[in-house]
Amino acid sequence: MGTEHQSKVVKSLFDGFYHLYPSLEQQWAYYARYIDFMLRELASQPYLDLRSLIGHKDYFILSTNVDTQVEKTFPTERICNYQGSFAHLQCKQPCCDELFDASPYVERMLAGMAGFEVLSEDIPRCPHCGWQLVPWVRDDTFLQGAVWRESLGRYERFVRERSDRRVLLLELGVGEMTPGIITLPFWSMTAKLPDAHLLSVNISGGSAPLQLGSKAGAIQADLGAPLSAARTAKVFKPPC
């Protein structure tokens, strides 16, 4: 999805999203290609391996990823996309509690794109106020509306209703940017819930505080390797 212009100004897909472009037309040229890439990309093998390992067990996914991979693998009712998803757009103000499917907007922009600019008239606009639509991902205008609150409520209810059961908390590939969403709450739950255990897997080293003792473990590895090994060799057997 690279272009000569893009290669000169950004070093990664993530950097490209936060880059300050000279115009909305150029910004949306990048956004359109970026979102199209994520929407078209099939679920990667680690997600498929995780789904296979979970099988019919009771589970819930709290995710800070926004790349649509989780939605491609697990049912919506078992997911909380805490940071949003590039599959949707929202009003930048926002003037309304509404999410819009990104696909038709992206298709229109790509069809009319010339070089590294979309047509001005193809820039997504809110049908209610006419203001710009933006990707539904965490920033200072992020819409924590009905969809977000409902999914967070499902997650919190899931945890609350299983607080006295045997629970395995899997912290998989969680970075250090937002520890207050997954890492710290998982530590707290592991400490407080009588039969909760934590397993953290991360390429830079998992998070298993010594204070949690035998209730927590960590594996330093590329996430794909242990998931693949667990699925093929059947050595990973969650205790719940």
C-alpha atoms as one frame of an Amber mdcrd trajectory, in Angstrom:
protein
   0.000   0.000   0.000   3.051   2.238  -0.160   3.577   5.196  -2.472   6.627
   7.355  -3.198   5.077  10.271  -1.298   4.138   8.113   1.643   7.593   6.546
   1.933   9.156   9.982   2.341   7.008  11.123   5.223   6.153   8.099   7.389
   8.116   5.168   8.765   5.266   2.815   9.662   1.525   2.352   9.249   1.014
   3.612  12.792   3.098   6.737  12.157   1.161   7.350   8.971  -2.116   7.534
  10.833  -0.868  10.289  13.163   1.176  12.183  10.569   0.172  15.806   9.922
  -0.706  15.933   6.232  -0.810  19.177   4.192  -4.497  18.685   3.378  -7.555
  16.615   4.236  -7.402  15.185   0.726  -3.943  13.742   1.390  -4.840  12.665
   4.906  -7.818  10.720   3.662  -5.788   9.229   0.821  -3.685   7.564   3.495
  -6.644   6.744   5.734  -8.530   5.167   2.825  -5.654   2.880   1.873  -4.886
   2.085   5.487  -8.475   1.176   6.339  -8.938  -0.749   3.086  -5.853  -2.820
   3.906  -7.170  -3.690   7.363 -10.670  -4.505   6.151  -9.395  -6.783   3.390
  -6.724  -8.545   5.419  -7.849 -11.983   6.589  -7.684 -12.963  10.240  -4.064
 -13.804  11.052  -2.984 -17.213  12.296  -2.514 -16.292  15.989  -6.166 -15.241
  16.183  -7.279 -18.453  14.487  -5.100 -20.518  16.808  -6.532 -18.743  19.849
 -10.074 -19.378  18.638  -9.275 -23.049  18.158  -7.759 -23.317  21.638 -10.724
 -21.663  23.321 -13.158 -23.999  21.624 -16.465 -24.056  23.494 -15.127 -22.631
  26.743 -16.718 -19.583  28.326 -14.710 -16.484  27.396 -14.689 -12.765  26.671
 -12.225 -10.641  24.676 -11.166  -7.206  25.919  -9.102  -5.693  23.115  -7.130
  -2.502  22.602  -6.431  -3.379  18.969  -8.294  -1.371  16.342  -7.307  -3.344
  13.235 -10.553  -5.420  12.897  -8.722  -8.734  13.463 -10.681  -9.561  16.610
 -14.052  -9.024  14.911 -13.027 -11.336  12.083 -12.379 -14.162  14.515 -14.813
 -13.860  17.419 -18.541 -13.003  17.679 -19.383  -9.374  18.436 -21.243 -10.206
  21.636 -18.020 -11.592  23.152 -15.832  -8.577  22.310 -15.187  -5.169  23.838
 -13.117  -3.020  21.479 -12.103  -0.533  24.140 -10.170   1.710  21.744 -12.654
   1.450  18.870 -12.207  -0.042  15.411 -11.225   1.147  11.943 -14.268  -0.688
  10.611 -16.368   2.310  11.669 -16.402   6.087  11.332 -17.922   8.683  13.663
 -18.767  12.384  13.500 -15.701  14.386  14.531 -17.711  16.731  16.799 -19.458
  14.298  17.542 -22.988  15.595  16.959 -24.655  12.193  17.233 -24.330   8.827
  18.927 -23.949   6.916  15.682 -21.281   4.793  14.017 -20.985   4.463  10.253
 -19.672   1.507   8.254 -16.330   2.639   6.826 -16.454   0.361   3.764 -18.623
   2.423   1.355 -16.743   5.621   2.169 -13.390   3.938   1.595 -14.506   2.373
  -1.681 -15.683   5.737  -2.995 -12.444   7.501  -2.044 -10.269   4.822  -3.622
 -12.301   4.848  -6.823 -11.857   8.615  -7.249  -8.294   8.919  -5.948  -5.746
  10.651  -8.164  -2.129  10.203  -7.100  -2.026  10.635  -3.343  -5.167  12.727
  -2.944  -8.844  11.871  -2.727 -11.454  14.117  -4.281 -12.640  16.851  -1.923
 -16.240  15.790  -2.416 -15.374  12.227  -1.379 -14.091  13.174   2.093 -16.524
  11.453   4.512 -19.090  13.821   6.006 -21.601  13.355   8.796 -25.088  13.026
   7.263 -26.563  14.943  10.199 -24.333  18.026  10.582 -22.035  17.937   7.554
 -18.888  17.911   9.699 -16.051  15.553   8.844 -16.309  11.884   9.778 -13.203
  10.342  11.340 -12.130   6.772  12.129 -13.704   5.458  15.323 -10.442   5.040
  17.207  -9.285   6.545  20.474  -8.409  10.257  20.384  -9.720  13.429  22.026
 -13.036  13.214  20.125 -13.559   9.448  20.523 -17.244   8.516  20.750 -17.899
   6.539  23.922 -21.514   6.145  22.913 -24.131   3.432  23.217 -22.181   0.797
  21.267 -19.034   1.344  23.326 -20.868   1.464  26.657 -22.879  -1.656  25.854
 -19.770  -3.675  24.958 -17.943  -2.475  28.073 -21.007  -3.384  30.125 -20.955
  -6.915  28.697 -17.317  -7.296  29.678 -17.826  -5.954  33.202 -20.890  -8.162
  33.675 -18.967 -11.201  32.432 -16.221 -10.602  34.999 -18.640  -9.828  37.821
 -20.730 -12.956  37.272 -17.641 -15.183  37.317 -15.794 -13.601  40.227 -16.146
 -16.725  42.386 -15.236 -19.210  39.648 -11.979 -20.555  38.294 -10.783 -17.916
  35.825  -7.750 -17.699  33.538  -6.757 -14.190  32.482  -4.746 -14.282  29.249
  -2.778 -11.112  28.569  -1.636 -11.603  24.990   0.708  -9.171  23.265  -0.360
  -6.194  25.377   1.908  -3.163  24.994   2.870  -0.511  27.523   0.957   2.405
  25.988  -2.271   1.931  27.963  -1.607  -0.282  31.027  -4.759   0.951  32.754
  -7.029  -0.911  30.331  -5.781  -4.508  30.531  -2.509  -4.956  32.425  -3.245
  -3.253  35.750  -6.885  -4.442  36.002  -5.726  -8.008  35.279  -3.153  -7.771
  38.071  -5.841  -6.495  40.406  -8.309  -9.240  39.491  -5.643 -11.916  39.872
  -4.863 -10.642  43.357  -8.458 -10.200  44.514 -10.387 -13.071  42.943  -9.934
 -16.304  44.924  -9.393 -18.631  41.974  -8.069 -16.336  39.243  -4.775 -16.971
  37.450  -2.850 -14.786  34.995  -0.733 -15.835  32.023   1.041 -13.035  30.165
   2.655 -13.603  26.756   4.684 -10.831  25.156   7.659 -10.609  22.826   9.289
  -8.049  25.131   8.565  -9.993  28.311   5.269 -10.768  29.992   3.916  -9.034
  33.066   3.762 -11.291  36.110   4.459  -9.353  39.335   6.241 -11.318  42.038
   3.523 -10.275  44.490   1.066 -12.518  42.633   3.188 -15.577  43.342   2.059
 -18.826  41.764  -1.155 -17.200  40.524   0.721 -15.510  37.653   3.135 -16.615
  34.965   4.836 -14.971  31.993   6.200 -16.153  28.658   8.574 -14.013  26.614
   7.953 -14.965  23.001   6.436 -13.885  19.742   2.748 -14.524  20.372   2.351
 -16.677  17.288   4.857 -19.309  18.436   3.255 -20.490  21.716  -0.252 -20.297
  20.279   0.748 -22.396  17.283   2.577 -24.897  19.476  -0.362 -25.122  21.848
  -2.826 -25.738  19.049  -0.780 -28.319  17.169   0.708 -30.165  20.133  -2.275
 -29.736  22.453   0.003 -28.728  25.312  -1.953 -25.612  26.280  -4.875 -26.585
  28.487  -6.535 -23.644  30.276  -7.687 -24.659  33.768 -11.195 -23.308  33.219
